[in-house]
């Protein structure tokens, strides 16, 4: 029973940390998404230009 309470406590702490981070870093998340999309498009362009 003690390990079950430990697991529940860890899950709640992780959920709280993710919630706090997501609430305070929404601008950062959008910037990272834009960077990821740009990197994906550049990867597709570079891959297609190498094989042609």
N, CA, C and O atoms as a Maestro MAE file, in Angstrom:
{
 s_m_m2io_version
 :::
 2.0.0
}

f_m_ct {
 s_m_title
 :::
 protein
 m_atom[208] {
  # First column is atom index #
  i_m_mmod_type
  r_m_x_coord
  r_m_y_coord
  r_m_z_coord
  i_m_residue_number
  s_m_chain_name
  s_m_pdb_residue_name
  s_m_pdb_atom_name
  i_m_atomic_number
  :::
  1 25 0.823 -1.195 0.000 1 A "UNK " " N  " 7
  2 3 0.000 0.000 0.000 1 A "UNK " " CA " 6
  3 2 0.868 1.261 0.000 1 A "UNK " " C  " 6
  4 15 0.496 2.285 -0.574 1 A "UNK " " O  " 8
  5 25 2.014 1.171 0.643 2 A "UNK " " N  " 7
  6 3 2.887 2.334 0.719 2 A "UNK " " CA " 6
  7 2 3.448 2.692 -0.658 2 A "UNK " " C  " 6
  8 15 3.568 3.873 -0.983 2 A "UNK " " O  " 8
  9 25 3.794 1.684 -1.476 3 A "UNK " " N  " 7
  10 3 4.327 1.976 -2.800 3 A "UNK " " CA " 6
  11 2 3.249 2.564 -3.711 3 A "UNK " " C  " 6
  12 15 3.553 3.377 -4.583 3 A "UNK " " O  " 8
  13 25 2.005 2.164 -3.516 4 A "UNK " " N  " 7
  14 3 0.910 2.724 -4.312 4 A "UNK " " CA " 6
  15 2 0.744 4.211 -4.010 4 A "UNK " " C  " 6
  16 15 0.550 5.009 -4.928 4 A "UNK " " O  " 8
  17 25 0.817 4.587 -2.755 5 A "UNK " " N  " 7
  18 3 0.726 5.996 -2.391 5 A "UNK " " CA " 6
  19 2 1.907 6.787 -2.951 5 A "UNK " " C  " 6
  20 15 1.755 7.935 -3.367 5 A "UNK " " O  " 8
  21 25 3.081 6.163 -2.956 6 A "UNK " " N  " 7
  22 3 4.265 6.816 -3.525 6 A "UNK " " CA " 6
  23 2 4.075 7.066 -5.017 6 A "UNK " " C  " 6
  24 15 4.401 8.145 -5.512 6 A "UNK " " O  " 8
  25 25 3.553 6.079 -5.733 7 A "UNK " " N  " 7
  26 3 3.319 6.221 -7.177 7 A "UNK " " CA " 6
  27 2 2.297 7.319 -7.452 7 A "UNK " " C  " 6
  28 15 2.488 8.131 -8.358 7 A "UNK " " O  " 8
  29 25 1.211 7.350 -6.673 8 A "UNK " " N  " 7
  30 3 0.193 8.386 -6.853 8 A "UNK " " CA " 6
  31 2 0.788 9.765 -6.580 8 A "UNK " " C  " 6
  32 15 0.499 10.715 -7.308 8 A "UNK " " O  " 8
  33 25 1.615 9.888 -5.540 9 A "UNK " " N  " 7
  34 3 2.248 11.167 -5.219 9 A "UNK " " CA " 6
  35 2 3.169 11.625 -6.342 9 A "UNK " " C  " 6
  36 15 3.174 12.803 -6.698 9 A "UNK " " O  " 8
  37 25 3.941 10.710 -6.899 10 A "UNK " " N  " 7
  38 3 4.852 11.061 -7.988 10 A "UNK " " CA " 6
  39 2 4.068 11.508 -9.222 10 A "UNK " " C  " 6
  40 15 4.442 12.483 -9.873 10 A "UNK " " O  " 8
  41 25 2.990 10.807 -9.544 11 A "UNK " " N  " 7
  42 3 2.161 11.181 -10.699 11 A "UNK " " CA " 6
  43 2 1.553 12.567 -10.495 11 A "UNK " " C  " 6
  44 15 1.523 13.370 -11.427 11 A "UNK " " O  " 8
  45 25 1.074 12.851 -9.302 12 A "UNK " " N  " 7
  46 3 0.495 14.170 -9.033 12 A "UNK " " CA " 6
  47 2 1.541 15.278 -9.119 12 A "UNK " " C  " 6
  48 15 1.256 16.357 -9.640 12 A "UNK " " O  " 8
  49 25 2.739 15.026 -8.619 13 A "UNK " " N  " 7
  50 3 3.801 16.033 -8.693 13 A "UNK " " CA " 6
  51 2 4.210 16.281 -10.138 13 A "UNK " " C  " 6
  52 15 4.421 17.428 -10.534 13 A "UNK " " O  " 8
  53 25 4.324 15.219 -10.929 14 A "UNK " " N  " 7
  54 3 4.674 15.378 -12.345 14 A "UNK " " CA " 6
  55 2 3.579 16.141 -13.078 14 A "UNK " " C  " 6
  56 15 3.874 17.021 -13.887 14 A "UNK " " O  " 8
  57 25 2.316 15.812 -12.802 15 A "UNK " " N  " 7
  58 3 1.211 16.531 -13.431 15 A "UNK " " CA " 6
  59 2 1.200 18.000 -13.063 15 A "UNK " " C  " 6
  60 15 0.942 18.855 -13.910 15 A "UNK " " O  " 8
  61 25 1.482 18.298 -11.795 16 A "UNK " " N  " 7
  62 3 1.537 19.692 -11.359 16 A "UNK " " CA " 6
  63 2 2.666 20.432 -12.078 16 A "UNK " " C  " 6
  64 15 2.479 21.559 -12.535 16 A "UNK " " O  " 8
  65 25 3.836 19.797 -12.177 17 A "UNK " " N  " 7
  66 3 4.987 20.440 -12.824 17 A "UNK " " CA " 6
  67 2 4.711 20.693 -14.306 17 A "UNK " " C  " 6
  68 15 5.057 21.752 -14.830 17 A "UNK " " O  " 8
  69 25 4.091 19.730 -14.977 18 A "UNK " " N  " 7
  70 3 3.759 19.911 -16.389 18 A "UNK " " CA " 6
  71 2 2.747 21.037 -16.555 18 A "UNK " " C  " 6
  72 15 2.860 21.846 -17.476 18 A "UNK " " O  " 8
  73 25 1.759 21.092 -15.666 19 A "UNK " " N  " 7
  74 3 0.752 22.154 -15.729 19 A "UNK " " CA " 6
  75 2 1.351 23.530 -15.524 19 A "UNK " " C  " 6
  76 15 1.010 24.469 -16.243 19 A "UNK " " O  " 8
  77 25 2.234 23.659 -14.557 20 A "UNK " " N  " 7
  78 3 2.881 24.946 -14.296 20 A "UNK " " CA " 6
  79 2 3.750 25.338 -15.479 20 A "UNK " " C  " 6
  80 15 3.747 26.497 -15.894 20 A "UNK " " O  " 8
  81 25 4.491 24.388 -16.023 21 A "UNK " " N  " 7
  82 3 5.362 24.692 -17.162 21 A "UNK " " CA " 6
  83 2 4.546 25.076 -18.395 21 A "UNK " " C  " 6
  84 15 4.889 26.026 -19.098 21 A "UNK " " O  " 8
  85 25 3.472 24.341 -18.655 22 A "UNK " " N  " 7
  86 3 2.653 24.625 -19.831 22 A "UNK " " CA " 6
  87 2 1.964 25.980 -19.691 22 A "UNK " " C  " 6
  88 15 1.815 26.697 -20.680 22 A "UNK " " O  " 8
  89 25 1.546 26.338 -18.487 23 A "UNK " " N  " 7
  90 3 0.872 27.621 -18.292 23 A "UNK " " CA " 6
  91 2 1.829 28.785 -18.457 23 A "UNK " " C  " 6
  92 15 1.455 29.823 -19.002 23 A "UNK " " O  " 8
  93 25 3.063 28.626 -17.992 24 A "UNK " " N  " 7
  94 3 4.003 29.743 -18.017 24 A "UNK " " CA " 6
  95 2 4.834 29.793 -19.293 24 A "UNK " " C  " 6
  96 15 5.510 30.793 -19.534 24 A "UNK " " O  " 8
  97 25 4.809 28.757 -20.110 25 A "UNK " " N  " 7
  98 3 5.692 28.710 -21.278 25 A "UNK " " CA " 6
  99 2 4.934 28.508 -22.577 25 A "UNK " " C  " 6
  100 15 5.444 27.861 -23.493 25 A "UNK " " O  " 8
  101 25 3.727 29.047 -22.676 26 A "UNK " " N  " 7
  102 3 2.962 28.839 -23.909 26 A "UNK " " CA " 6
  103 2 3.646 29.491 -25.103 26 A "UNK " " C  " 6
  104 15 3.624 28.936 -26.202 26 A "UNK " " O  " 8
  105 25 4.250 30.654 -24.909 27 A "UNK " " N  " 7
  106 3 4.966 31.305 -26.000 27 A "UNK " " CA " 6
  107 2 6.160 30.481 -26.442 27 A "UNK " " C  " 6
  108 15 6.458 30.401 -27.634 27 A "UNK " " O  " 8
  109 25 6.844 29.871 -25.487 28 A "UNK " " N  " 7
  110 3 7.998 29.032 -25.806 28 A "UNK " " CA " 6
  111 2 7.562 27.805 -26.594 28 A "UNK " " C  " 6
  112 15 8.246 27.400 -27.534 28 A "UNK " " O  " 8
  113 25 6.433 27.209 -26.226 29 A "UNK " " N  " 7
  114 3 5.944 26.033 -26.929 29 A "UNK " " CA " 6
  115 2 5.611 26.380 -28.379 29 A "UNK " " C  " 6
  116 15 5.931 25.611 -29.285 29 A "UNK " " O  " 8
  117 25 4.978 27.522 -28.606 30 A "UNK " " N  " 7
  118 3 4.662 27.918 -29.975 30 A "UNK " " CA " 6
  119 2 5.930 28.184 -30.779 30 A "UNK " " C  " 6
  120 15 6.006 27.827 -31.955 30 A "UNK " " O  " 8
  121 25 6.914 28.800 -30.161 31 A "UNK " " N  " 7
  122 3 8.176 29.056 -30.858 31 A "UNK " " CA " 6
  123 2 8.869 27.746 -31.212 31 A "UNK " " C  " 6
  124 15 9.414 27.613 -32.307 31 A "UNK " " O  " 8
  125 25 8.854 26.771 -30.296 32 A "UNK " " N  " 7
  126 3 9.476 25.476 -30.587 32 A "UNK " " CA " 6
  127 2 8.730 24.742 -31.697 32 A "UNK " " C  " 6
  128 15 9.354 24.065 -32.514 32 A "UNK " " O  " 8
  129 25 7.406 24.867 -31.739 33 A "UNK " " N  " 7
  130 3 6.648 24.242 -32.823 33 A "UNK " " CA " 6
  131 2 6.999 24.849 -34.170 33 A "UNK " " C  " 6
  132 15 7.150 24.125 -35.154 33 A "UNK " " O  " 8
  133 25 7.131 26.157 -34.228 34 A "UNK " " N  " 7
  134 3 7.510 26.815 -35.488 34 A "UNK " " CA " 6
  135 2 8.901 26.378 -35.920 34 A "UNK " " C  " 6
  136 15 9.127 26.110 -37.100 34 A "UNK " " O  " 8
  137 25 9.836 26.302 -34.977 35 A "UNK " " N  " 7
  138 3 11.195 25.864 -35.297 35 A "UNK " " CA " 6
  139 2 11.197 24.425 -35.785 35 A "UNK " " C  " 6
  140 15 11.926 24.088 -36.718 35 A "UNK " " O  " 8
  141 25 10.382 23.566 -35.160 36 A "UNK " " N  " 7
  142 3 10.318 22.164 -35.575 36 A "UNK " " CA " 6
  143 2 9.738 22.040 -36.984 36 A "UNK " " C  " 6
  144 15 10.219 21.229 -37.776 36 A "UNK " " O  " 8
  145 25 8.726 22.822 -37.304 37 A "UNK " " N  " 7
  146 3 8.140 22.770 -38.649 37 A "UNK " " CA " 6
  147 2 9.145 23.250 -39.685 37 A "UNK " " C  " 6
  148 15 9.267 22.653 -40.755 37 A "UNK " " O  " 8
  149 25 9.861 24.318 -39.378 38 A "UNK " " N  " 7
  150 3 10.881 24.824 -40.306 38 A "UNK " " CA " 6
  151 2 11.983 23.792 -40.508 38 A "UNK " " C  " 6
  152 15 12.430 23.582 -41.635 38 A "UNK " " O  " 8
  153 25 12.427 23.143 -39.432 39 A "UNK " " N  " 7
  154 3 13.466 22.121 -39.552 39 A "UNK " " CA " 6
  155 2 12.975 20.937 -40.378 39 A "UNK " " C  " 6
  156 15 13.736 20.370 -41.162 39 A "UNK " " O  " 8
  157 25 11.707 20.561 -40.206 40 A "UNK " " N  " 7
  158 3 11.145 19.455 -40.990 40 A "UNK " " CA " 6
  159 2 11.104 19.800 -42.472 40 A "UNK " " C  " 6
  160 15 11.463 18.974 -43.312 40 A "UNK " " O  " 8
  161 25 10.675 21.003 -42.796 41 A "UNK " " N  " 7
  162 3 10.603 21.426 -44.206 41 A "UNK " " CA " 6
  163 2 12.002 21.496 -44.808 41 A "UNK " " C  " 6
  164 15 12.207 21.064 -45.942 41 A "UNK " " O  " 8
  165 25 12.965 22.033 -44.064 42 A "UNK " " N  " 7
  166 3 14.335 22.088 -44.576 42 A "UNK " " CA " 6
  167 2 14.910 20.689 -44.772 42 A "UNK " " C  " 6
  168 15 15.652 20.453 -45.725 42 A "UNK " " O  " 8
  169 25 14.575 19.763 -43.883 43 A "UNK " " N  " 7
  170 3 15.026 18.387 -44.038 43 A "UNK " " CA " 6
  171 2 14.450 17.742 -45.292 43 A "UNK " " C  " 6
  172 15 15.144 17.012 -46.000 43 A "UNK " " O  " 8
  173 25 13.169 18.019 -45.562 44 A "UNK " " N  " 7
  174 3 12.572 17.487 -46.788 44 A "UNK " " CA " 6
  175 2 13.209 18.085 -48.026 44 A "UNK " " C  " 6
  176 15 13.453 17.371 -48.999 44 A "UNK " " O  " 8
  177 25 13.480 19.371 -48.008 45 A "UNK " " N  " 7
  178 3 14.099 20.034 -49.154 45 A "UNK " " CA " 6
  179 2 15.496 19.487 -49.379 45 A "UNK " " C  " 6
  180 15 15.865 19.186 -50.514 45 A "UNK " " O  " 8
  181 25 16.285 19.353 -48.312 46 A "UNK " " N  " 7
  182 3 17.653 18.853 -48.453 46 A "UNK " " CA " 6
  183 2 17.664 17.389 -48.913 46 A "UNK " " C  " 6
  184 15 18.513 17.009 -49.720 46 A "UNK " " O  " 8
  185 25 16.748 16.573 -48.418 47 A "UNK " " N  " 7
  186 3 16.710 15.172 -48.812 47 A "UNK " " CA " 6
  187 2 16.330 15.031 -50.277 47 A "UNK " " C  " 6
  188 15 16.899 14.204 -50.989 47 A "UNK " " O  " 8
  189 25 15.364 15.840 -50.739 48 A "UNK " " N  " 7
  190 3 14.942 15.724 -52.130 48 A "UNK " " CA " 6
  191 2 15.988 16.296 -53.084 48 A "UNK " " C  " 6
  192 15 16.113 15.811 -54.209 48 A "UNK " " O  " 8
  193 25 16.741 17.313 -52.668 49 A "UNK " " N  " 7
  194 3 17.756 17.859 -53.544 49 A "UNK " " CA " 6
  195 2 18.979 16.955 -53.631 49 A "UNK " " C  " 6
  196 15 19.695 16.999 -54.631 49 A "UNK " " O  " 8
  197 25 19.240 16.142 -52.621 50 A "UNK " " N  " 7
  198 3 20.382 15.229 -52.645 50 A "UNK " " CA " 6
  199 2 20.091 14.058 -53.576 50 A "UNK " " C  " 6
  200 15 20.971 13.615 -54.314 50 A "UNK " " O  " 8
  201 25 18.854 13.554 -53.542 51 A "UNK " " N  " 7
  202 3 18.533 12.384 -54.354 51 A "UNK " " CA " 6
  203 2 18.290 12.705 -55.803 51 A "UNK " " C  " 6
  204 15 18.316 11.803 -56.640 51 A "UNK " " O  " 8
  205 25 18.050 13.980 -56.139 52 A "UNK " " N  " 7
  206 3 17.753 14.353 -57.531 52 A "UNK " " CA " 6
  207 2 19.012 14.577 -58.301 52 A "UNK " " C  " 6
  208 15 18.961 14.898 -59.488 52 A "UNK " " O  " 8
  :::
 }
 m_bond[207] {
  # First column is bond index #
  i_m_from
  i_m_to
  i_m_order
  :::
  1 1 2 1
  2 2 3 1
  3 3 4 2
  4 3 5 1
  5 5 6 1
  6 6 7 1
  7 7 8 2
  8 7 9 1
  9 9 10 1
  10 10 11 1
  11 11 12 2
  12 11 13 1
  13 13 14 1
  14 14 15 1
  15 15 16 2
  16 15 17 1
  17 17 18 1
  18 18 19 1
  19 19 20 2
  20 19 21 1
  21 21 22 1
  22 22 23 1
  23 23 24 2
  24 23 25 1
  25 25 26 1
  26 26 27 1
  27 27 28 2
  28 27 29 1
  29 29 30 1
  30 30 31 1
  31 31 32 2
  32 31 33 1
  33 33 34 1
  34 34 35 1
  35 35 36 2
  36 35 37 1
  37 37 38 1
  38 38 39 1
  39 39 40 2
  40 39 41 1
  41 41 42 1
  42 42 43 1
  43 43 44 2
  44 43 45 1
  45 45 46 1
  46 46 47 1
  47 47 48 2
  48 47 49 1
  49 49 50 1
  50 50 51 1
  51 51 52 2
  52 51 53 1
  53 53 54 1
  54 54 55 1
  55 55 56 2
  56 55 57 1
  57 57 58 1
  58 58 59 1
  59 59 60 2
  60 59 61 1
  61 61 62 1
  62 62 63 1
  63 63 64 2
  64 63 65 1
  65 65 66 1
  66 66 67 1
  67 67 68 2
  68 67 69 1
  69 69 70 1
  70 70 71 1
  71 71 72 2
  72 71 73 1
  73 73 74 1
  74 74 75 1
  75 75 76 2
  76 75 77 1
  77 77 78 1
  78 78 79 1
  79 79 80 2
  80 79 81 1
  81 81 82 1
  82 82 83 1
  83 83 84 2
  84 83 85 1
  85 85 86 1
  86 86 87 1
  87 87 88 2
  88 87 89 1
  89 89 90 1
  90 90 91 1
  91 91 92 2
  92 91 93 1
  93 93 94 1
  94 94 95 1
  95 95 96 2
  96 95 97 1
  97 97 98 1
  98 98 99 1
  99 99 100 2
  100 99 101 1
  101 101 102 1
  102 102 103 1
  103 103 104 2
  104 103 105 1
  105 105 106 1
  106 106 107 1
  107 107 108 2
  108 107 109 1
  109 109 110 1
  110 110 111 1
  111 111 112 2
  112 111 113 1
  113 113 114 1
  114 114 115 1
  115 115 116 2
  116 115 117 1
  117 117 118 1
  118 118 119 1
  119 119 120 2
  120 119 121 1
  121 121 122 1
  122 122 123 1
  123 123 124 2
  124 123 125 1
  125 125 126 1
  126 126 127 1
  127 127 128 2
  128 127 129 1
  129 129 130 1
  130 130 131 1
  131 131 132 2
  132 131 133 1
  133 133 134 1
  134 134 135 1
  135 135 136 2
  136 135 137 1
  137 137 138 1
  138 138 139 1
  139 139 140 2
  140 139 141 1
  141 141 142 1
  142 142 143 1
  143 143 144 2
  144 143 145 1
  145 145 146 1
  146 146 147 1
  147 147 148 2
  148 147 149 1
  149 149 150 1
  150 150 151 1
  151 151 152 2
  152 151 153 1
  153 153 154 1
  154 154 155 1
  155 155 156 2
  156 155 157 1
  157 157 158 1
  158 158 159 1
  159 159 160 2
  160 159 161 1
  161 161 162 1
  162 162 163 1
  163 163 164 2
  164 163 165 1
  165 165 166 1
  166 166 167 1
  167 167 168 2
  168 167 169 1
  169 169 170 1
  170 170 171 1
  171 171 172 2
  172 171 173 1
  173 173 174 1
  174 174 175 1
  175 175 176 2
  176 175 177 1
  177 177 178 1
  178 178 179 1
  179 179 180 2
  180 179 181 1
  181 181 182 1
  182 182 183 1
  183 183 184 2
  184 183 185 1
  185 185 186 1
  186 186 187 1
  187 187 188 2
  188 187 189 1
  189 189 190 1
  190 190 191 1
  191 191 192 2
  192 191 193 1
  193 193 194 1
  194 194 195 1
  195 195 196 2
  196 195 197 1
  197 197 198 1
  198 198 199 1
  199 199 200 2
  200 199 201 1
  201 201 202 1
  202 202 203 1
  203 203 204 2
  204 203 205 1
  205 205 206 1
  206 206 207 1
  207 207 208 2
  :::
 }
}
